[in-house]
Amino acid sequence: MLYLISYLIDPYANYWKEFFFRPVKVILIELLFSLFFCILISEASIFINTKFNGLISWMERPVLRLALQTLSTLVCTALIISMEFTLGYFFDDKNIDIGQEEIRGIGQWLIVSTIIAIMISGINTANYLINNWKNTSLQAAEFKQAAAEAELQALKLQVDPHFVFNNLSVLSELILENQQLGYAYAENFSKVYRYLLLNAKKDLISLEDELKFVQAYIFLIEKRVGTGVVFDIDIAPEHLHLQLPPLTMQILIENALKHNKTLKSVPLNIDIKVDANNRLEVSNNLIPLERKPLASGVGLINIINRYRLLSNEEPNIQEDQSTYKVSIPLLKLGNY
């Protein structure tokens, strides 16, 4: 490309008239010499482009990125060309004085090398932007799928006959026994459904809103299960503004209830807290069911997939002989 562009710029230069009339050894040495410095210019251009990718975003500051990358490419190319002609001068057996023709050749070589360096930089930039666009599109599609799965889980909960009939059965009993408690149960029952309808499609929600929903959900569980399950929630007010995907806490609580017994003599303890690293921890003691349920793991998989799209941090699952704990990163609004 270097020779081709040079020829197109000035096809009638004396250099081309004498090019093939020189000894083969001289031609090969010049070609190898040019190839080496062309590689240097190409790699330098690629290196500058890659380095700036980690420093200045094309999306956030395109004008500054263009100016600095172009300037850096020009300076680097000029330095390499200077080094090339300096070495060429010292290794030239003819040891001729640099005249007007040679100065013209140096200028032409510099211009052509700069054009090629900028072309290579442009190709790399275009490749980077296309790949970035493709990755963003794929992430958006994956997140949309994950959100759809979460919404599907919410819809399943809404139409789950066991969930509906169990709560209606408890509600009817409470109304007969204690109308005030029955009213409170109905209120929390409606809060759960309202939350599912309004927030299932959202990417993120505040811990405060999720906690309000979970408290209503826990109220239903405690009135249905009784003292067979004990909840301990310890979340400081300064953490309530942090974000997480909606229904995350509900899925983890449901997962604990699904895989463990809820006995009055040995209750299932579900602890919810935020640690020093701004991670939500939902843990429970293990009281395994005699007949294990068919676990699809869709809920936990959905949480993990959504966090892979939202953050560099991922949920962490720990299990030993007595405890099962899931640690979820809480996100700051605008930093995901």
C-alpha positions as CSV (number, residue, x, y, z in Angstrom):
1,M,0.0,0.0,0.0
2,L,2.9,2.4,0.8
3,Y,4.4,1.9,-2.7
4,L,1.0,2.0,-4.4
5,I,-0.1,5.3,-2.8
6,S,3.4,6.8,-3.5
7,Y,3.1,5.9,-7.1
8,L,-0.4,7.3,-7.5
9,I,0.7,10.6,-5.9
10,D,3.7,11.0,-8.3
11,P,3.9,8.4,-11.0
12,Y,6.4,10.3,-13.1
13,A,9.1,10.7,-10.4
14,N,12.6,9.6,-11.3
15,Y,12.5,7.1,-8.5
16,W,10.0,4.9,-10.4
17,K,11.9,5.2,-13.7
18,E,15.0,3.7,-12.0
19,F,13.2,1.4,-9.6
20,F,13.6,-1.9,-11.6
21,F,17.0,-1.1,-13.1
22,R,18.8,-1.4,-9.8
23,P,20.5,-4.6,-8.6
24,V,18.1,-7.2,-7.2
25,K,20.0,-7.1,-3.9
26,V,19.4,-3.4,-3.5
27,I,15.7,-3.7,-4.3
28,L,15.3,-6.6,-1.8
29,I,17.1,-4.6,1.0
30,E,14.9,-1.6,0.3
31,L,11.7,-3.7,0.4
32,L,12.7,-5.4,3.7
33,F,13.7,-2.1,5.2
34,S,10.4,-0.5,4.1
35,L,8.5,-3.5,5.4
36,F,10.1,-3.3,8.8
37,F,9.2,0.4,9.2
38,C,5.7,-0.1,7.8
39,I,5.1,-2.8,10.5
40,L,6.4,-0.4,13.1
41,I,4.0,2.3,11.9
42,S,1.1,-0.1,11.7
43,E,1.7,-1.5,15.2
44,A,2.2,1.9,16.6
45,S,-1.1,3.1,15.1
46,I,-2.9,0.0,16.5
47,F,-1.3,0.5,19.9
48,I,-2.3,4.1,20.1
49,N,-5.9,3.3,19.2
50,T,-6.1,0.4,21.8
51,K,-4.5,2.6,24.5
52,F,-7.0,5.4,23.9
53,N,-9.9,2.9,24.1
54,G,-9.2,2.5,27.8
55,L,-8.7,6.2,28.4
56,I,-11.2,8.2,26.5
57,S,-14.5,6.9,25.2
58,W,-15.7,7.7,21.7
59,M,-19.3,7.8,23.1
60,E,-18.6,10.4,25.8
61,R,-15.9,12.7,24.3
62,P,-15.6,12.1,20.6
63,V,-14.0,15.4,19.6
64,L,-11.3,15.2,22.2
65,R,-10.7,11.5,21.4
66,L,-10.4,12.3,17.6
67,A,-8.0,15.2,18.2
68,L,-5.7,13.4,20.7
69,Q,-5.6,10.1,18.7
70,T,-4.9,11.9,15.4
71,L,-2.1,14.0,17.0
72,S,-0.5,11.0,18.7
73,T,-0.6,9.1,15.4
74,L,1.0,12.0,13.5
75,V,3.8,12.5,16.0
76,C,4.5,8.8,16.3
77,T,4.6,8.4,12.5
78,A,6.9,11.3,12.1
79,L,9.3,9.9,14.7
80,I,9.4,6.5,13.0
81,I,10.0,8.1,9.6
82,S,12.8,10.2,11.0
83,M,14.4,7.1,12.5
84,E,14.0,5.3,9.2
85,F,15.8,8.0,7.1
86,T,18.4,8.5,9.8
87,L,19.3,4.8,9.6
88,G,19.1,4.8,5.8
89,Y,21.5,7.7,5.6
90,F,24.1,6.0,7.8
91,F,23.8,2.6,6.1
92,D,23.8,4.1,2.5
93,D,27.0,3.1,0.7
94,K,26.7,6.0,-1.8
95,N,26.9,8.5,1.0
96,I,25.4,11.2,-1.2
97,D,24.4,14.7,-0.1
98,I,20.7,15.2,0.5
99,G,19.4,17.3,-2.3
100,Q,16.1,18.6,-3.4
101,E,15.0,15.2,-4.9
102,E,15.8,13.4,-1.6
103,I,14.0,16.1,0.5
104,R,11.0,15.6,-1.8
105,G,11.2,11.9,-1.4
106,I,11.3,12.2,2.4
107,G,8.3,14.5,2.4
108,Q,6.4,12.2,0.2
109,W,7.3,9.2,2.3
110,L,6.2,11.0,5.4
111,I,2.8,12.1,3.9
112,V,2.1,8.6,2.5
113,S,3.1,6.9,5.8
114,T,0.8,9.3,7.7
115,I,-2.1,8.6,5.4
116,I,-1.7,4.9,5.9
117,A,-1.3,5.2,9.7
118,I,-4.5,7.3,9.9
119,M,-6.3,4.7,7.6
120,I,-5.2,1.9,9.9
121,S,-6.3,3.9,12.9
122,G,-9.6,4.6,11.2
123,I,-10.1,0.9,10.4
124,N,-9.4,-0.1,14.0
125,T,-11.7,2.6,15.3
126,A,-14.5,1.5,13.0
127,N,-14.0,-2.2,14.1
128,Y,-14.0,-1.1,17.8
129,L,-17.3,0.9,17.4
130,I,-19.0,-1.9,15.4
131,N,-18.0,-4.5,18.0
132,N,-19.1,-2.2,20.8
133,W,-22.4,-1.7,19.0
134,K,-22.9,-5.4,18.5
135,N,-22.1,-6.2,22.2
136,T,-24.5,-3.5,23.3
137,S,-27.2,-4.9,21.1
138,L,-26.6,-8.4,22.4
139,Q,-26.6,-7.3,26.0
140,A,-29.9,-5.4,25.4
141,A,-31.4,-8.5,23.9
142,E,-30.1,-10.7,26.7
143,F,-31.4,-8.3,29.3
144,K,-34.8,-8.1,27.6
145,Q,-34.9,-11.9,27.7
146,A,-33.9,-12.0,31.4
147,A,-36.5,-9.3,32.2
148,A,-39.1,-11.3,30.3
149,E,-38.3,-14.4,32.3
150,A,-38.6,-12.4,35.6
151,E,-41.9,-11.1,34.4
152,L,-43.0,-14.6,33.5
153,Q,-42.1,-15.8,37.0
154,A,-44.2,-13.0,38.4
155,L,-47.1,-13.9,36.2
156,K,-46.7,-17.5,37.3
157,L,-46.9,-16.4,40.9
158,Q,-50.0,-14.4,40.1
159,V,-51.9,-17.4,38.5
160,D,-50.3,-20.1,40.7
161,P,-53.4,-21.9,42.1
162,H,-51.6,-23.0,45.2
163,F,-50.5,-19.4,46.0
164,V,-54.0,-18.0,45.3
165,F,-56.0,-20.7,47.0
166,N,-53.7,-20.8,50.0
167,N,-53.9,-17.1,50.6
168,L,-57.7,-17.0,50.0
169,S,-58.2,-19.9,52.4
170,V,-56.1,-18.1,55.0
171,L,-58.0,-14.9,54.3
172,S,-61.4,-16.5,54.7
173,E,-60.4,-18.1,58.0
174,L,-59.0,-14.8,59.4
175,I,-62.2,-12.9,58.4
176,L,-64.2,-15.4,60.4
177,E,-61.8,-15.3,63.4
178,N,-60.6,-11.7,63.4
179,Q,-61.9,-9.2,61.0
180,Q,-59.2,-6.6,61.7
181,L,-56.5,-9.2,61.0
182,G,-58.4,-10.3,57.9
183,Y,-58.5,-6.7,56.6
184,A,-54.7,-6.4,57.2
185,Y,-54.1,-9.7,55.3
186,A,-56.2,-8.5,52.4
187,E,-54.3,-5.2,52.3
188,N,-50.9,-7.0,52.2
189,F,-52.3,-9.4,49.6
190,S,-53.2,-6.5,47.3
191,K,-49.8,-4.8,47.9
192,V,-48.0,-8.0,46.7
193,Y,-50.1,-8.1,43.5
194,R,-49.8,-4.3,42.9
195,Y,-46.0,-4.5,43.2
196,L,-45.9,-7.4,40.7
197,L,-48.0,-5.6,38.2
198,L,-46.1,-2.3,38.4
199,N,-42.5,-3.3,38.8
200,A,-42.0,-6.7,37.2
201,K,-40.8,-5.1,33.9
202,K,-38.3,-2.7,35.5
203,D,-34.6,-3.3,35.3
204,L,-33.8,-2.0,38.8
205,I,-35.7,-0.8,41.8
206,S,-34.6,0.7,45.1
207,L,-34.0,-1.5,48.1
208,E,-36.5,0.5,50.0
209,D,-39.3,-0.3,47.5
210,E,-38.3,-3.9,47.3
211,L,-38.3,-4.1,51.1
212,K,-41.8,-2.7,51.4
213,F,-43.0,-5.4,49.0
214,V,-41.1,-8.1,50.9
215,Q,-42.6,-7.1,54.2
216,A,-46.1,-7.5,52.7
217,Y,-45.0,-10.8,51.2
218,I,-43.6,-11.9,54.6
219,F,-46.8,-10.9,56.3
220,L,-48.7,-13.4,54.1
221,I,-46.2,-16.1,54.7
222,E,-46.2,-15.7,58.5
223,K,-50.0,-15.8,58.7
224,R,-50.0,-18.9,56.5
225,V,-47.0,-20.8,57.9
226,G,-47.2,-19.5,61.5
227,T,-44.2,-19.9,63.8
228,G,-42.6,-22.4,61.4
229,V,-40.6,-19.6,59.8
230,V,-38.8,-16.7,61.4
231,F,-37.6,-13.6,59.6
232,D,-34.8,-11.3,60.8
233,I,-34.3,-8.2,58.7
234,D,-31.4,-5.9,59.6
235,I,-31.0,-3.2,56.9
236,A,-29.7,0.3,57.9
237,P,-31.5,3.4,56.4
238,E,-28.3,4.5,54.5
239,H,-28.6,1.4,52.3
240,L,-32.2,1.9,51.2
241,H,-31.3,4.1,48.2
242,L,-29.3,1.3,46.6
243,Q,-30.7,-0.7,43.7
244,L,-31.4,-4.3,42.7
245,P,-33.5,-6.1,40.2
246,P,-37.1,-6.3,41.2
247,L,-38.4,-9.6,42.8
248,T,-34.8,-10.6,43.8
249,M,-35.6,-10.9,47.5
250,Q,-38.9,-12.6,46.9
251,I,-37.2,-15.2,44.7
252,L,-34.6,-16.0,47.4
253,I,-37.2,-16.2,50.2
254,E,-39.4,-18.5,48.0
255,N,-36.3,-20.6,47.3
256,A,-35.7,-21.1,51.0
257,L,-39.3,-22.0,51.7
258,K,-39.4,-24.4,48.8
259,H,-36.5,-26.5,49.9
260,N,-36.9,-26.6,53.6
261,K,-39.3,-27.7,56.3
262,T,-41.2,-25.1,58.3
263,L,-41.6,-26.7,61.8
264,K,-42.8,-25.0,64.9
265,S,-40.3,-27.0,67.0
266,V,-37.4,-26.2,64.6
267,P,-38.4,-23.1,62.7
268,L,-36.8,-22.0,59.4
269,N,-34.7,-18.9,60.1
270,I,-34.4,-16.5,57.2
271,D,-32.0,-13.6,57.8
272,I,-31.8,-10.6,55.5
273,K,-29.1,-8.0,55.9
274,V,-26.6,-5.7,54.1
275,D,-22.9,-6.3,54.7
276,A,-20.0,-3.8,54.8
277,N,-19.4,-4.2,51.0
278,N,-23.0,-3.1,50.1
279,R,-24.1,-6.7,49.4
280,L,-27.5,-8.0,50.3
281,E,-27.3,-11.3,52.1
282,V,-30.2,-13.7,52.4
283,S,-29.4,-16.7,54.4
284,N,-31.3,-19.6,56.0
285,N,-30.6,-22.7,58.2
286,L,-31.0,-26.0,56.4
287,I,-34.0,-28.2,57.3
288,P,-34.2,-30.4,54.2
289,L,-37.5,-31.8,53.1
290,E,-37.7,-35.6,53.1
291,R,-38.8,-35.6,49.5
292,K,-36.8,-32.9,47.6
293,P,-38.9,-30.9,45.1
294,L,-38.1,-30.9,41.4
295,A,-35.9,-27.8,41.3
296,S,-35.5,-26.0,38.0
297,G,-33.2,-23.3,39.4
298,V,-34.9,-20.8,37.0
299,G,-35.1,-18.1,39.7
300,L,-31.5,-18.1,40.8
301,I,-30.3,-18.4,37.1
302,N,-32.4,-15.4,36.2
303,I,-30.9,-13.3,39.0
304,I,-27.4,-14.3,38.0
305,N,-28.0,-13.5,34.3
306,R,-29.5,-10.1,35.1
307,Y,-26.5,-9.2,37.3
308,R,-24.1,-10.2,34.5
309,L,-25.7,-7.6,32.4
310,L,-26.0,-4.9,35.1
311,S,-22.6,-5.1,36.9
312,N,-19.1,-6.6,37.0
313,E,-20.0,-8.2,40.3
314,E,-22.1,-11.3,40.4
315,P,-24.3,-13.0,43.1
316,N,-22.4,-15.4,45.3
317,I,-23.9,-18.6,46.6
318,Q,-22.4,-20.4,49.7
319,E,-23.6,-23.6,51.3
320,D,-22.4,-25.8,54.1
321,Q,-23.9,-28.5,56.2
322,S,-26.1,-26.1,58.2
323,T,-26.5,-22.8,56.2
324,Y,-27.4,-21.7,52.7
325,K,-26.5,-18.0,51.9
326,V,-26.9,-15.9,48.7
327,S,-25.0,-12.6,48.5
328,I,-26.3,-10.1,46.0
329,P,-24.4,-6.9,45.0
330,L,-26.5,-3.7,45.5
331,L,-25.9,-1.1,42.8
332,K,-25.8,2.7,42.9
333,L,-28.1,4.5,40.6
334,G,-26.1,5.5,37.4
335,N,-23.2,3.2,38.1
336,Y,-24.4,0.1,36.4
